[in-house]
Structure formats: structure tokens, C-alpha cells
Amino acid sequence: MSILSPALLGAVGLVMVAASLSHLRSPEALRRGLRAHQVLPERLHTPVSRVLGPLEAVLGAAALVVALTGAPLGAALLIGMPLAGLSLALALYLWQVLRVTAGQVVPCACGLGEAPVSQSAVLRGGILAVLAVAGATTANGWAVHTAPAAEIFVALAAMLVLALATALLPAARAVPEAELMPARAHDHGSHR
């Protein structure tokens, strides 16, 4: 399809690799998050905190390799579909966390910053799942190795922008509007 098809799968790969680095560096932070989420039984906190980081790293790195090498449809599907499944599972898990913790502020423990669990974090998981499926199923005919340099640059830039926008979604939503906009009362007072 388009040279941008690899950007979709690559963006999910970048987000997963970034999350895995945090989970691999600090599995204890993930365990604390799982405890605060109150969804999984206590006996699963340690196994999940040990498996999630490596799983994200392997799938994320594989998605990047597939995206950057212009692998055929079969390879894209082989990586993209489990990546979509993991992303969807994480979205559903965080949705359950929101239900269980009802109004409490609990850490996301997503490996992508310190934002609390929010609807934006659930949305991010859903977006990642859609990007993974779209990237994996439109991979037929990828020609990254024969594409003009300008097209490859656009695809890589799109991959980076998609990854950053998706990864930072919950953190951006967590910033109070008052910190983003100057205080209007203060501005009006200074013009008098």
C-alpha cells in the first residue's frame, strides 16, 4: 500500500519499546501500580511485572524491524496482530482499573511517565491497537527499500509523530488547563 503503512506499525513499536524500558528498569514501580489498580490478584503482580517489560520489548522491537525493513505481509501480520492484542488487552485492563478505583487517583504504571490512570490512557491503548492492525493489514507491497529518500523521511517522521502523540496523550490530558493558559483574571487586572 503506502509508504506510510510501516509508520503505523512502527509507531506502535516505538511506544512499546519506550514503555518496556521503564518496566525493565523498574519492575517494582509496575508492581506498586498493579497493587494500586486493585484488579489483579496479589499473586499475579510479580509475574506480570516480570513478563510485561520483556514482552513489550520483543514485540516493539520486532514491529520496528518489520516497519523499517519493508517486510512482507506475513511478517507484519505475525508481529502486528499480537501487538494489537496486547494493546487492546492493556486498554481493557485500564478501563477495568477506572471502574474498580472509581474516582481515586492511581498511577497508570504504563511505563510512559507518571500520569494517573485516565480515560486518555484507555484511549491510548485503543489507538495503539488500531494502528497495529492497520499497519499490519496494509503491509502488502511495502517497498521501503526501493522508495525515494523523501518518502522514507516522511514515513519516519510520521512514525515518530504518531508515537509521540499517542504516548503523550494521557500526560497531556493530565495537565490542568490553568497551567496551560495564563490566568485570565490576572491578565485583566494587569491591563487596567
MIDOSE-1310 file (N, C-alpha, C; in nm, 2 decimals, decimal comma, always signed):
residues 192
msil	+0,08/-0,12/+0,00/+0,00/+0,00/+0,00/+0,09/+0,12/+0,00; +0,08/+0,21/+0,10/+0,15/+0,33/+0,10/+0,28/+0,32/+0,18; +0,38/+0,40/+0,15/+0,50/+0,41/+0,23/+0,47/+0,44/+0,38; +0,35/+0,50/+0,40/+0,31/+0,53/+0,54/+0,26/+0,41/+0,62
spal	+0,23/+0,30/+0,55/+0,18/+0,18/+0,62/+0,28/+0,14/+0,73; +0,41/+0,13/+0,70/+0,51/+0,09/+0,80/+0,51/+0,19/+0,92; +0,48/+0,32/+0,90/+0,48/+0,42/+1,00/+0,38/+0,38/+1,11; +0,27/+0,32/+1,07/+0,16/+0,28/+1,17/+0,21/+0,18/+1,27
lgav	+0,27/+0,07/+1,21/+0,32/-0,04/+1,29/+0,45/+0,01/+1,37; +0,53/+0,09/+1,30/+0,65/+0,14/+1,37/+0,62/+0,23/+1,48; +0,51/+0,31/+1,47/+0,47/+0,40/+1,58/+0,44/+0,31/+1,71; +0,36/+0,21/+1,69/+0,33/+0,12/+1,80/+0,45/+0,06/+1,86
glvm	+0,54/+0,02/+1,77/+0,67/-0,04/+1,81/+0,75/+0,05/+1,90; +0,76/+0,18/+1,86/+0,83/+0,28/+1,94/+0,77/+0,30/+2,08; +0,63/+0,31/+2,08/+0,57/+0,33/+2,21/+0,59/+0,20/+2,30; +0,58/+0,09/+2,24/+0,61/-0,04/+2,32/+0,75/-0,04/+2,37
vaas	+0,85/-0,01/+2,29/+0,99/-0,01/+2,33/+1,01/+0,09/+2,45; +0,95/+0,21/+2,43/+0,96/+0,31/+2,54/+0,90/+0,26/+2,67; +0,78/+0,20/+2,66/+0,72/+0,15/+2,78/+0,80/+0,04/+2,84; +0,86/-0,05/+2,76/+0,93/-0,16/+2,81/+1,06/-0,12/+2,88
lshl	+1,12/-0,01/+2,83/+1,24/+0,03/+2,90/+1,22/+0,07/+3,05; +1,10/+0,14/+3,07/+1,07/+0,18/+3,20/+1,03/+0,06/+3,29; +0,96/-0,03/+3,23/+0,92/-0,16/+3,30/+1,04/-0,24/+3,33; +1,13/-0,25/+3,24/+1,25/-0,33/+3,27/+1,35/-0,26/+3,37
rspe	+1,35/-0,13/+3,37/+1,44/-0,06/+3,47/+1,38/-0,07/+3,61; +1,24/-0,06/+3,62/+1,18/-0,06/+3,75/+1,05/-0,14/+3,76; +1,08/-0,28/+3,76/+0,96/-0,36/+3,78/+0,88/-0,34/+3,91; +0,95/-0,28/+4,01/+0,89/-0,25/+4,14/+0,78/-0,14/+4,12
alrr	+0,81/-0,05/+4,04/+0,71/+0,06/+4,01/+0,59/+0,00/+3,95; +0,61/-0,09/+3,85/+0,49/-0,16/+3,79/+0,42/-0,24/+3,90; +0,49/-0,32/+3,98/+0,42/-0,39/+4,09/+0,34/-0,30/+4,18; +0,39/-0,18/+4,22/+0,32/-0,09/+4,30/+0,19/-0,04/+4,23
glra	+0,21/-0,02/+4,10/+0,09/+0,03/+4,02/-0,01/-0,08/+4,01; +0,03/-0,21/+3,99/-0,07/-0,32/+3,99/-0,14/-0,33/+4,12; -0,07/-0,31/+4,23/-0,13/-0,32/+4,36/-0,24/-0,20/+4,38; -0,20/-0,08/+4,33/-0,29/+0,03/+4,34/-0,41/+0,01/+4,25
hqvl	-0,40/-0,06/+4,14/-0,51/-0,08/+4,05/-0,62/-0,17/+4,11; -0,59/-0,26/+4,20/-0,68/-0,34/+4,26/-0,77/-0,43/+4,17; -0,70/-0,47/+4,06/-0,77/-0,55/+3,96/-0,72/-0,70/+3,96; -0,59/-0,71/+3,95/-0,53/-0,85/+3,95/-0,51/-0,90/+4,09
perl	-0,52/-1,03/+4,11/-0,49/-1,09/+4,24/-0,34/-1,06/+4,28; -0,31/-1,05/+4,40/-0,18/-1,02/+4,45/-0,07/-1,11/+4,40; -0,11/-1,24/+4,39/-0,01/-1,34/+4,34/+0,03/-1,32/+4,20; -0,04/-1,24/+4,12/+0,00/-1,22/+3,98/+0,08/-1,09/+3,96
htpv	+0,09/-1,01/+4,06/+0,17/-0,88/+4,05/+0,31/-0,91/+4,01; +0,38/-1,00/+4,08/+0,52/-1,02/+4,04/+0,54/-1,09/+3,91; +0,46/-1,19/+3,87/+0,48/-1,25/+3,74/+0,45/-1,15/+3,62; +0,35/-1,07/+3,64/+0,31/-0,97/+3,54/+0,42/-0,87/+3,53
srvl	+0,48/-0,82/+3,64/+0,58/-0,72/+3,64/+0,71/-0,77/+3,58; +0,73/-0,90/+3,58/+0,85/-0,96/+3,52/+0,83/-0,99/+3,37; +0,71/-1,02/+3,33/+0,68/-1,06/+3,19/+0,65/-0,94/+3,10; +0,58/-0,84/+3,15/+0,53/-0,73/+3,06/+0,64/-0,66/+2,99
gple	+0,74/-0,62/+3,07/+0,85/-0,54/+3,00/+0,92/-0,62/+2,89; +0,96/-0,74/+2,91/+1,03/-0,82/+2,80/+0,93/-0,84/+2,69; +0,80/-0,86/+2,72/+0,71/-0,88/+2,61/+0,69/-0,76/+2,52; +0,68/-0,64/+2,59/+0,67/-0,52/+2,52/+0,80/-0,49/+2,44
avlg	+0,91/-0,52/+2,49/+1,04/-0,50/+2,42/+1,05/-0,59/+2,30; +1,02/-0,71/+2,31/+1,03/-0,81/+2,20/+0,93/-0,77/+2,09; +0,80/-0,75/+2,12/+0,70/-0,71/+2,02/+0,73/-0,57/+1,96; +0,77/-0,48/+2,04/+0,80/-0,34/+1,99/+0,92/-0,34/+1,90
aaal	+1,03/-0,41/+1,94/+1,15/-0,42/+1,86/+1,12/-0,49/+1,73; +1,04/-0,60/+1,73/+1,01/-0,67/+1,61/+0,92/-0,58/+1,52; +0,83/-0,51/+1,58/+0,75/-0,42/+1,49/+0,84/-0,31/+1,42; +0,94/-0,26/+1,49/+1,03/-0,17/+1,43/+1,11/-0,23/+1,32
vval	+1,16/-0,35/+1,34/+1,23/-0,42/+1,24/+1,14/-0,44/+1,11; +1,02/-0,49/+1,14/+0,93/-0,51/+1,03/+0,90/-0,38/+0,95; +0,88/-0,28/+1,03/+0,85/-0,15/+0,97/+0,96/-0,09/+0,89; +1,08/-0,10/+0,94/+1,20/-0,04/+0,88/+1,26/-0,12/+0,77
tgap	+1,23/-0,25/+0,76/+1,29/-0,33/+0,66/+1,19/-0,36/+0,54; +1,07/-0,31/+0,56/+0,97/-0,34/+0,45/+0,94/-0,48/+0,44; +0,92/-0,55/+0,55/+0,89/-0,69/+0,55/+0,76/-0,72/+0,48; +0,74/-0,84/+0,43/+0,61/-0,88/+0,36/+0,50/-0,89/+0,46
lgaa	+0,38/-0,90/+0,40/+0,25/-0,90/+0,48/+0,25/-1,01/+0,59; +0,30/-1,12/+0,56/+0,30/-1,23/+0,66/+0,38/-1,19/+0,79; +0,50/-1,13/+0,77/+0,57/-1,09/+0,89/+0,50/-0,98/+0,96; +0,44/-0,88/+0,89/+0,37/-0,77/+0,95/+0,25/-0,83/+1,03
llig	+0,18/-0,92/+0,98/+0,07/-0,98/+1,05/+0,12/-1,06/+1,17; +0,23/-1,13/+1,16/+0,28/-1,21/+1,27/+0,32/-1,13/+1,39; +0,36/-1,01/+1,36/+0,40/-0,91/+1,47/+0,29/-0,82/+1,51; +0,22/-0,77/+1,41/+0,11/-0,67/+1,43/-0,01/-0,72/+1,51
mpla	-0,05/-0,84/+1,48/-0,17/-0,89/+1,55/-0,14/-0,91/+1,70; -0,03/-0,98/+1,74/-0,01/-0,99/+1,88/+0,01/-0,85/+1,95; +0,07/-0,76/+1,88/+0,09/-0,62/+1,93/-0,04/-0,55/+1,95; -0,13/-0,57/+1,85/-0,27/-0,52/+1,86/-0,34/-0,58/+1,98
glsl	-0,32/-0,71/+2,00/-0,39/-0,79/+2,11/-0,34/-0,74/+2,24; -0,21/-0,72/+2,25/-0,15/-0,66/+2,38/-0,20/-0,52/+2,41; -0,21/-0,44/+2,31/-0,25/-0,30/+2,32/-0,40/-0,30/+2,37; -0,48/-0,38/+2,30/-0,62/-0,39/+2,34/-0,64/-0,45/+2,48
alal	-0,56/-0,55/+2,51/-0,57/-0,60/+2,65/-0,53/-0,50/+2,75; -0,43/-0,42/+2,73/-0,39/-0,31/+2,82/-0,50/-0,20/+2,83; -0,57/-0,17/+2,72/-0,68/-0,07/+2,72/-0,79/-0,13/+2,80; -0,83/-0,25/+2,78/-0,94/-0,31/+2,86/-0,90/-0,32/+3,01
ylwq	-0,78/-0,35/+3,04/-0,73/-0,36/+3,18/-0,75/-0,22/+3,24; -0,70/-0,12/+3,17/-0,71/+0,02/+3,23/-0,85/+0,06/+3,25; -0,94/+0,02/+3,15/-1,08/+0,05/+3,17/-1,14/-0,01/+3,29; -1,10/-0,13/+3,32/-1,14/-0,20/+3,44/-1,08/-0,13/+3,57
vlrv	-0,96/-0,09/+3,56/-0,90/-0,01/+3,67/-0,98/+0,11/+3,70; -1,02/+0,18/+3,60/-1,11/+0,30/+3,62/-1,24/+0,27/+3,69; -1,30/+0,15/+3,65/-1,42/+0,11/+3,71/-1,40/+0,07/+3,86; -1,29/+0,00/+3,88/-1,27/-0,05/+4,02/-1,23/+0,06/+4,11
tagq	-1,15/+0,15/+4,07/-1,09/+0,26/+4,15/-1,19/+0,38/+4,16; -1,29/+0,39/+4,08/-1,39/+0,49/+4,07/-1,36/+0,62/+4,14; -1,29/+0,71/+4,07/-1,26/+0,84/+4,12/-1,13/+0,85/+4,20; -1,06/+0,74/+4,23/-0,94/+0,75/+4,30/-0,83/+0,78/+4,20
vvpc	-0,72/+0,85/+4,24/-0,61/+0,88/+4,16/-0,51/+0,77/+4,18; -0,49/+0,68/+4,08/-0,39/+0,57/+4,09/-0,29/+0,58/+3,97; -0,17/+0,54/+3,99/-0,07/+0,55/+3,89/-0,10/+0,46/+3,77; -0,08/+0,51/+3,65/-0,10/+0,43/+3,53/-0,01/+0,31/+3,53
acgl	+0,12/+0,33/+3,57/+0,22/+0,23/+3,56/+0,24/+0,18/+3,42; +0,21/+0,26/+3,32/+0,22/+0,22/+3,18/+0,36/+0,23/+3,13; +0,45/+0,28/+3,21/+0,59/+0,29/+3,16/+0,61/+0,41/+3,07; +0,51/+0,50/+3,07/+0,53/+0,62/+2,98/+0,50/+0,75/+3,06
geap	+0,57/+0,76/+3,17/+0,55/+0,88/+3,25/+0,47/+0,85/+3,38; +0,44/+0,95/+3,45/+0,38/+0,94/+3,58/+0,23/+0,97/+3,58; +0,17/+0,99/+3,47/+0,03/+1,02/+3,46/-0,06/+0,92/+3,53; -0,17/+0,96/+3,60/-0,26/+0,86/+3,66/-0,34/+0,79/+3,55
vsqs	-0,40/+0,68/+3,59/-0,49/+0,61/+3,50/-0,61/+0,71/+3,47; -0,64/+0,72/+3,34/-0,74/+0,81/+3,30/-0,81/+0,75/+3,17; -0,92/+0,81/+3,13/-0,98/+0,77/+3,00/-0,88/+0,79/+2,89; -0,79/+0,89/+2,90/-0,69/+0,91/+2,79/-0,60/+0,79/+2,78
avlr	-0,56/+0,73/+2,89/-0,48/+0,61/+2,89/-0,55/+0,49/+2,83; -0,68/+0,48/+2,85/-0,76/+0,37/+2,79/-0,76/+0,40/+2,64; -0,79/+0,52/+2,60/-0,79/+0,56/+2,46/-0,66/+0,53/+2,39; -0,55/+0,56/+2,46/-0,42/+0,53/+2,40/-0,40/+0,39/+2,37
ggil	-0,44/+0,30/+2,45/-0,44/+0,16/+2,43/-0,52/+0,12/+2,30; -0,64/+0,18/+2,29/-0,72/+0,15/+2,18/-0,66/+0,20/+2,05; -0,60/+0,32/+2,06/-0,54/+0,38/+1,94/-0,42/+0,29/+1,89; -0,34/+0,25/+1,99/-0,23/+0,16/+1,96/-0,28/+0,03/+1,89
avla	-0,39/-0,02/+1,94/-0,44/-0,15/+1,88/-0,48/-0,12/+1,73; -0,55/-0,01/+1,71/-0,60/+0,02/+1,58/-0,48/+0,05/+1,48; -0,38/+0,12/+1,53/-0,26/+0,15/+1,45/-0,19/+0,01/+1,41; -0,18/-0,08/+1,51/-0,11/-0,20/+1,49/-0,19/-0,29/+1,38
vaga	-0,32/-0,29/+1,39/-0,40/-0,37/+1,30/-0,39/-0,30/+1,16; -0,40/-0,17/+1,15/-0,40/-0,10/+1,02/-0,26/-0,12/+0,96; -0,15/-0,10/+1,04/-0,02/-0,12/+0,98/+0,01/-0,26/+0,94; -0,04/-0,36/+1,01/-0,01/-0,50/+0,98/-0,09/-0,55/+0,86
ttan	-0,21/-0,50/+0,84/-0,30/-0,55/+0,74/-0,28/-0,47/+0,61; -0,22/-0,36/+0,61/-0,19/-0,28/+0,48/-0,05/-0,30/+0,44; +0,02/-0,39/+0,49/+0,17/-0,40/+0,46/+0,19/-0,47/+0,33; +0,10/-0,52/+0,26/+0,12/-0,59/+0,14/+0,18/-0,49/+0,04
gwav	+0,30/-0,53/-0,01/+0,36/-0,44/-0,11/+0,45/-0,34/-0,06; +0,48/-0,34/+0,07/+0,57/-0,24/+0,12/+0,70/-0,24/+0,04; +0,75/-0,12/+0,01/+0,87/-0,11/-0,07/+0,96/-0,01/-0,01; +0,98/-0,02/+0,12/+1,07/+0,08/+0,19/+1,21/+0,08/+0,13
htap	+1,26/-0,03/+0,09/+1,40/-0,04/+0,03/+1,41/+0,02/-0,11; +1,30/+0,04/-0,18/+1,30/+0,10/-0,31/+1,24/+0,24/-0,32; +1,18/+0,28/-0,21/+1,12/+0,41/-0,21/+1,22/+0,53/-0,21; +1,18/+0,64/-0,27/+1,27/+0,76/-0,27/+1,29/+0,80/-0,13
aaei	+1,41/+0,86/-0,11/+1,45/+0,91/+0,02/+1,35/+1,00/+0,09; +1,29/+1,09/+0,01/+1,20/+1,18/+0,06/+1,08/+1,11/+0,12; +1,03/+1,01/+0,05/+0,91/+0,93/+0,11/+0,95/+0,86/+0,23; +1,07/+0,80/+0,24/+1,12/+0,73/+0,36/+1,12/+0,83/+0,48
fval	+1,18/+0,95/+0,45/+1,18/+1,06/+0,55/+1,04/+1,09/+0,61; +0,95/+1,11/+0,52/+0,81/+1,14/+0,56/+0,75/+1,03/+0,64; +0,78/+0,90/+0,60/+0,73/+0,79/+0,67/+0,79/+0,78/+0,81; +0,92/+0,80/+0,82/+0,99/+0,80/+0,95/+0,94/+0,92/+1,04
aaml	+0,92/+1,03/+0,98/+0,87/+1,15/+1,06/+0,72/+1,12/+1,11; +0,64/+1,06/+1,02/+0,51/+1,03/+1,06/+0,51/+0,92/+1,17; +0,60/+0,83/+1,16/+0,61/+0,72/+1,27/+0,64/+0,79/+1,40; +0,74/+0,88/+1,40/+0,78/+0,95/+1,53/+0,67/+1,03/+1,58
vlal	+0,60/+1,11/+1,50/+0,49/+1,20/+1,54/+0,37/+1,11/+1,60; +0,34/+1,01/+1,53/+0,23/+0,92/+1,58/+0,27/+0,86/+1,71; +0,39/+0,81/+1,73/+0,43/+0,75/+1,85/+0,43/+0,85/+1,96; +0,49/+0,97/+1,94/+0,49/+1,07/+2,05/+0,35/+1,12/+2,09
atal	+0,27/+1,14/+1,99/+0,13/+1,19/+2,01/+0,05/+1,09/+2,09; +0,07/+0,96/+2,06/-0,01/+0,85/+2,13/+0,05/+0,83/+2,27; +0,18/+0,83/+2,28/+0,24/+0,80/+2,41/+0,21/+0,92/+2,51; +0,21/+1,04/+2,46/+0,19/+1,15/+2,55/+0,05/+1,19/+2,57
lpaa	-0,05/+1,12/+2,51/-0,19/+1,16/+2,52/-0,23/+1,17/+2,67; -0,21/+1,07/+2,75/-0,26/+1,08/+2,89/-0,19/+1,19/+2,97; -0,06/+1,21/+2,95/+0,01/+1,31/+3,02/-0,04/+1,45/+2,98; -0,07/+1,47/+2,85/-0,12/+1,60/+2,81/-0,25/+1,63/+2,86
ravp	-0,34/+1,52/+2,88/-0,47/+1,54/+2,94/-0,46/+1,57/+3,09; -0,35/+1,52/+3,15/-0,34/+1,54/+3,30/-0,30/+1,68/+3,34; -0,25/+1,76/+3,25/-0,20/+1,89/+3,28/-0,33/+1,98/+3,30; -0,34/+2,04/+3,41/-0,46/+2,13/+3,43/-0,46/+2,24/+3,33
eael	-0,58/+2,28/+3,28/-0,59/+2,39/+3,19/-0,53/+2,52/+3,24; -0,54/+2,54/+3,37/-0,48/+2,66/+3,43/-0,33/+2,68/+3,41; -0,26/+2,56/+3,40/-0,12/+2,57/+3,38/-0,08/+2,59/+3,23; -0,18/+2,56/+3,14/-0,15/+2,58/+3,00/-0,19/+2,72/+2,96
mpar	-0,28/+2,78/+3,02/-0,33/+2,91/+2,98/-0,30/+3,01/+3,09; -0,26/+3,13/+3,05/-0,24/+3,23/+3,16/-0,37/+3,26/+3,23; -0,36/+3,29/+3,36/-0,48/+3,32/+3,44/-0,55/+3,44/+3,38; -0,67/+3,43/+3,34/-0,74/+3,54/+3,28/-0,77/+3,66/+3,38
ahdh	-0,80/+3,63/+3,50/-0,82/+3,73/+3,60/-0,70/+3,82/+3,62; -0,58/+3,75/+3,62/-0,45/+3,82/+3,64/-0,43/+3,90/+3,52; -0,45/+3,85/+3,40/-0,43/+3,93/+3,27/-0,52/+4,05/+3,27; -0,64/+4,04/+3,30/-0,74/+4,15/+3,30/-0,69/+4,26/+3,40
gshr	-0,64/+4,21/+3,52/-0,60/+4,31/+3,62/-0,48/+4,39/+3,58; -0,39/+4,33/+3,50/-0,27/+4,40/+3,46/-0,29/+4,50/+3,35; -0,41/+4,49/+3,28/-0,44/+4,58/+3,17/-0,51/+4,71/+3,21; -0,54/+4,71/+3,34/-0,62/+4,83/+3,39/-0,54/+4,95/+3,42
